[in-house]
Amino acid sequence: MPRADDLNDRVDRCLAAHVPALTRSQAGRLAQEGAVRLGGRPVKAGHRVREGDRFEVLLPESPDTPPQPEEIPLSVVYEDEYLLVVDKPRNMVVHPAAGNRSGTLVNALLSRGHSLSKEGGEDRPGIVHRLDRHTSGVMLVAKDDTTHARLKLQLANREMRKEYVALVNGAPPLEEGRVEARLDRHPLDRKKRGVTEYGGREAVTDYRLEEILGPFAVVCALPHTGRTHQVRVHLAHLNCPVVGDATYGGRRRAEAWAKQHRDPALLALLSDLSGQALHARSLGFTHPATAQWRCFEAPLPADMARVLAHLRQPPDGK
């Protein structure tokens, strides 16, 4: 229950004042992840506290030790004294969390011996934004707090350009379009997200059809917001879930088609696909130190490229 001097203050600032274990940035991140709730519904970090408000805060498990350096191969696309751009492989978790204390991108970054920003907290040094574990592609890492803050501001102001490429089941309804569908946690499964008409958080994704491959399609997705699982949920909302996505129906649907049409080669390639066929292809931003627009790309992972190569073959190899 807030005190009188908390009224009309931001909830992230209020939580930081009352919970010793939380900084304001950590409280804001918890709100962004839907872990700060009022009346059972997530609230934003900027929510103004009102009399009678009772907040529920889902705190993550505290790690016993800070993340440790680990010699893990890492593909660096670009690096200077302020930041890195890395090509995160599929199946790599971005930062340590409950159940994933090692083998993460953070562990790999720490082994490089360079300074990393502390803006994101002890468990997330340098991490400006995230990708799902089973999504590959370009990510930004900040080496100092000033760079981190300026990049985060670009994210908040929707000034970065993030472009994903996905192999999907079916095809979107238009060659180009926009999905404006709010997202919230699934009522029965906290690890999933779903489209909701009321509540939730604003989520906007533009899409462009790039190629039709029989019952599949290649789609470019450009998210304007950065909600958890946003691209995957929005594409599933269009009835074209990402191939290989076990959470939102894309893996089962693709495998069923391969079995029905007796395509054992495709079935084998789908089995080898180590996650969803979704790749953060490019990332554009204004460099905080030089004020120059920079854009970096990462090539498709090999297993996704092999599926596309198979689908592009003429029928009967002709």
N, C-alpha and C positions, 0 to 999 in steps of 0.2 A: 504494500500500500504506500503510495507516494506521500511525502511530507508536503507541508504548505509551500515551502520554498522550491519544490520540484514542479509545481503546477506550471503548465505551458512551456516547460523545458523539453528538449528533444529526449526521446527515450534512450538513445545510445549514451548521451551525456549523463542521464539519470542513473542508468545501470552502472556506468563506470564509477560514479560517486558512491554507490551503495554496495557494489560487489568488489571486494579488494582484488580478486583474482583477474578482473577484467580491466583492460584499457579501453578507451573510447573506440579505437579502431577495431579492437576485438569484438566489442559489443555491436558495432556496426556490421561487422562481418557475420556475426551470429544472426542478426536481423535479416541480412541479405540471404542467408541460407534457410530462412524460415524457422529459426530456432527460438525466436522471441515472439510470444503469442499473447493476445489479449482476448479473453472470451473464447479461446480455442482457435482463433484465427491469427495467422502471421501478421505482424505489423512492420512497417518500414522503420529504418533508423531515425528518420526525421519525424516520426509520429510525435505529436505534442501531447504531453501527459495531462490528463484531466483528473479531477477529483473522483475518487472511487475506483480508478483503474487498478486492476490486479494483473500483473504480468507473470507469465510462466516462461522461464528461461531454461532451455535444454543445453546444459554445459557439456562439452565433449570431455571424454575421459582424459585426465591429466597424465601425460607420459612420465615414466620414471626418469628418463634421461633425455637431453636434447638430441636431435638427429646427429648422426655421426657420418663423417666422410666415408664413402665407399668407392672403390675403383670400378666404376661402371662406364662402359663406352657411351659416349654422347656425341651426337652429330651437331656441330655448331655451324650454323649458316652464316652468322656475322657476329663480330665482337669488337668493341672498342673500350675505352676506359670508363664508359658510363653504363653500358648495357650489353646483353647478349641476345641473339635470336637463335633458338635451338629448334631442331626438328625432333619432337618427342615421338618415340616409337609407340605403337599400339601395345597395350598391356602394361605400360608403365604408369604407376600412380604418381601424381604430381608432388604431393607432400605427405609426410608421415601422418598417420591417424590411427585410430584404434584398429588393430588387425593388420596394419601395414606400417610397421616401424622401420623397415629397411627396404632397399631396392627401389627407392623412389627417385624422382628427378632431383629433389633437394639433396639426397645423399650423394648423387653423382656430381651435382654442382659444388658441394662442399669439398669434394676431393680435388677440385681444380686449384684450390689455394688462393682464390681471389676473394676480395671483400664482396659482400652481398648486402643489399638493403635490409634493414630491420623493421621496416614499416609494417610488414605483414605479420610480425610476431616471430617468436623463437622457432616455431615449427615450419615457418614458411619464408625463410630468408630469400629475398630477391623475387619472390613470386608475385607478378603483377596481375595475372589472370590464369585461369585453369582450362584444361581440357579433360573430358571424361577419360577414365582409365583405358577404355577400348577405342578411343579416337586418337588418331595420329595427327602430326602436323606442326606448324610453326607456333612458337610461343615466345613471349617476351620475358626477359629476366633483367631486373634492375640491380646495379652494383652499389648504389647509394640512395639514401632516403629522399634527397631532392629529386633525383631522376624518377624514382618510384612514384612520388606524389604527383609529379607532372604527367606521367603516363596514366595514372589512375584518373586524373582530371579529364584527360582526353577520352578515356573509357566512359566516364560519367556523362560527359557532354556528347557522346556518340560521334566523336571525331575520328575514331579509328575505323579502318575498313577491313573487316574480317570476311574472308571468302572460303566457303567450304565446298567440297565436291562430294557427292554421294551417289552410289549405285542404289537404286530403289526398285521395289516391286511395283509394277504398273507404271503410271505416269501421272504427274499433276494435271489438274483440269485445264490449265492454260499454259501457253508457252512461256509467259511471264506473268507473275502475279505477286501478291503480298498476303501474308497470313498475319492477321491481328487477332490473336486469341490468348486470353489471359491464362496463366499457368499457376497451379497450386499443387501441393503434395496430394498424392492419391489417398483417398480416405481409408483404404485398407492396407496399403503397402507404402511405408515411409520412404522407401528407396526409389519409388516411381513418382513421376509427375504426370499431371493430366490437365486437359483444357477445362476451364470452368467459366461459367457465364457471370458468376458473382464472386467477389473477393479475389483472392490470388494476386498475382502481379502482372503488370502489363508486359506483353511479349510481342515483338514485331520481327518478322522474317520476310525478306524479299526472296523470290526464287526465279530461276531461269532454266528452262529445259534445254539441255545441250545435245542430247543424243537419245534416240530410241533404239533399243536393242531387243527386239522381239517383245517378250512380256516384261522386260525391264527397261529402265531409263537411267541416264546420267543427268543429274540435276545439280546446278550451282545454287547454293544457299548463302544469302548475305544477312546475317542477323544484325538488327539494330539495337537489340538489348542482349544482355548476357545471362539469361536465366539457365538454371540447371537443366540439362537435357533438351534445351529449347529446340534446336534444329531437328533432333530425332522425334520429339513429340509433335512438332508442327507438320513434319512430313507424314507421320502416321495419321495425323488429323485430316490430311488430304487423301487418305487411303492409299498412300504409297510409302509404306514403312521402309526404312533402310535395310538393305540386304545384310543378313548376319546379325541383326539386332534382336537378341533373344528377349529383351525386356519389353519391347513394343511390337512384337509379332513378325518382324522382318526375316528372322532366320527360319522359322517354321514354314512360312509361306514360300520362300525361295526353294527350300529343300523339297517341299511337297510338289512344286512344279517340276523340278528336275526328276523326281521319281515318276511322276505321272507321264512325262514325256520321254522316259527311258534314256536319260542323259547321264550315264555314270561318271563321265569325265567332269561334268559340271558339279555333280554331287560331291565328288572327291575334292574339287577345288573349294567348294563351299565349306566342306568339313575342315579344310586346312586354313580357312579364313579365321584368324585369331581375334575375332571381335566384329563390330559392325563396319561395313564398307563406307566409312565416313572419314574424310581427311581434311584437315585445316590447310588448304592449299596455299593461301597467301595472306599476308598481314601488312597493312599500310598504316603509317603513323607519322606524326611530325616529331623529328628527333628533338628531345628536350634541350640539348646543348647547342645544336646548330640551327634549329628552327627550319631545317630542310625536310621535305616530305620524302620518306623512305618506304620502299615496299619490298618485301622478301617472300620468296616462294620455297616450297618443299616438294620434292617429287612424290608420286604415289608410292605407298608401300608395295613391296613385291607381290604379296599374296593378292592384294586388290587388283594390281595390274594384270596378274595372270587370269583372274576371273573375267576382266574386261576383254582381254585378248581372246579368250575362248568364245565369249558372246559375239565378238565381232567377226568370227570366222563365218564364211558362207555356208549355207546348209549342205550337209554331206561332203564338206571340205572342198566344194567346187568354186 
